[in-house]
Amino acid sequence: MTEDENNHYESGIDEWRKLPVFRQGVVILHLVEHIIEGIKLEDNNPNSQYKKALYQRYTEQMMDNAILIPSAIATAHGVDLYDLKMENATVVRKAAREIIQDSKGLLASNYKDVEYLDLLGDAIEMLRPIFARWVQTFDATQYIIDRWGLFNPPGVNFDDPAQLKNIDPNTFLNNLDEDDDWEDSEDEGLKN
């Protein structure tokens, strides 16, 4: 890598950290951390094992999803293909919705600090339009056909014969040959 390429690469590494959608994801992560820490401080001796198990289940899921949001945003930013960007965007949307569901579970379990859950709900609602604008920036001309039909750009059909003609089978097969790790993992999977 030349020095100019290296400088360009290094300057783009943290570019995703400046995205409003990423920053809002970090806000959500910090709110979830705060809620979890508050539960730990508040409930050293919960009045039931059941309540403790519910809190643990909901907060673990909330944390897993809160971590996924900025991670998937950064991953989407690091790829060019429309279908991969959309796949990561779907992860973000699903994680945000599951945080809301787990917040409702905490409420139903008599979680006392409702104002923190309200703040979390507001933060996710603030994420929604920022997220929608971010998704609109995805370049729909940079794609390969998603044969599953989920993440194709508008107007691209998963089984469109005209689109199939654009695939060079030799290039596709050569790319598979270059990925020796894939073949090794497949062989190991067949042995087990």
N, C-alpha and C positions, 0 to 999 in steps of 0.2 A: 504494500500500500504506500503510495507517495505521501509526502508530507501534507500536500493540499487535500488529498482524499482523507487522510487521518484527521486533519483539523475539521473538515466538513462533517465527518462521522461523529467526532467528539462533540461538536456544537449541536448536533441533532439528537444526541442521546437523551437529554433531559427536556426536549421540546414538549413532550406530552405532559410534563409537570405544570406547564403554563396553561394548558387547556382548561377553560371554565368547567367543563364536565368532569375532568379529573379532580379539580380542586373541590368541587361539590361532593364528589365521592369520598374525598378525605375528610370533609366535614362530617359526613354520615358515619364514617369509620370512628372518628373521635367521639361522636355522640354515643355510639354503641359501646365503646370502651368505657365511657363515663357511666352509662347505665349499669354495665356489668360490675364495675368497681363499686358503685353504690349498693348494689344487691349484696355483694360480698361483705361490705361494712355493716349493712343493715341486718342481714339475716345470718349471723353467726349461729344462732340457735333458733332455726325456724320452728314454728309450732307443729310441723309435721314433716315426715320424710317425703311424703307425696308432694308437698309444696316445694320442698328443696329439689326434688327430682324434676318437677315441672320447670322451675326457674333455670336449672342447669341445662335442660334440653333446649328451652327457648333461647337462652343466651348463647349457648354454643352455636346453634344454627344462625343466630343473628350475627355473631362474630365471623363465622365462615362466609356468610353472604356479604358482610361489610368489607371484608378483605377482597372478595372477588370483584367488587365494583371497580376500584381503581386499577386493580391488576388487569382486568379484561379491557379497560379503556386504554391502558398503556400498550397492551398486546395489539389491540385493533389499530392503534396509531402506528405501530411498527410494521404493519403489513400493507401491501398495496392492493391486493385482490379484494374486490367488492364482496365476494361470498365469505371470505375470512373476516372481513370487517363486520359484516352483518351477523356472523356467527357469534363474535365477541359482544356485539351490541345486544344480542339476545340474552347472553349470559348476564349482562348488566341489568337489563329489564327484569329478568326472572329473579335475580338476587334482591333487587329493590322491592319487588312485590312480596317476596318471601319474608323480608324484614318486617314489612307491614303486618303480614299474617302472624308472625311470631310476637310482634308487639301486642296484637289483639289477644294472643294466648297469655301473655304476661298480665294483661288487664283482667282477663277472665280468672287468673290465678291470684287475684287480689294484690297485685303489685301496687304499692302505695304512691310512688312518685310519678303520677300520671302526667305531670307537666313535662317531664323528660321524654316520655313517649310522644307527647304532643309536639315537642321540638323536633324529635326524630321524624315524625310524620310530615311536619312542615319542611324539613330539609329534603326529604324524598320528593315531596311535591315541588320544591324548587328545582330539583334535579330533572324532573320530567320535561319541561320545555327546553332546558339547556341540552338535554340528551337528544330530544327530537331535532333541534337545530344542528347538533353535531352529526347525527346520522345523515342529514341532508347534504353534508359536505363530502360524503363518500363518493368517489369517482366511479360511476356506473359503467364507464368505458373500460375500466381495468378489471376484467373478470375472466374466469374460465367457467364453463357451464357446470352448474351444480346439478348433477344427474339425479339427485334426490328431490330437486324441485323446490327447495325451501328458500335459498338465498340467491336466486338469479335476479339480475337487474330487471326493472320493468320492461316488458316486451320480449324478454328472452325466455323461451320455453325449454324445459329440460330435455325434450326429445325432438327438437326442431332439426330436421335433416339438413337444412341449410347451415345450421350452426355446427353440425357434426363434420361437415366438409372442411371446416377451418382447423380441425385437430390433425396434426401431423403424427401418425402412429409411430413413426421412427423416432421422433424426438421424445414422445411419451415413453416408449420402451427404453430408449437410451437413458432417460432420467431415472427410470426404475432400476436399471443396471447399476447406476452410480450409487444408489443407496444400499450398500451392503448390509448396514445395520438392520434394515427392514427385512431383508432375506434371512439373516441370522435369527432374528426374533421370531419370524414365521416358522423356521425350521425347529427352533426350540419349542415353540407352541405345539407343533405336531408331535414332538417326542414325548411331551408330558401327558 
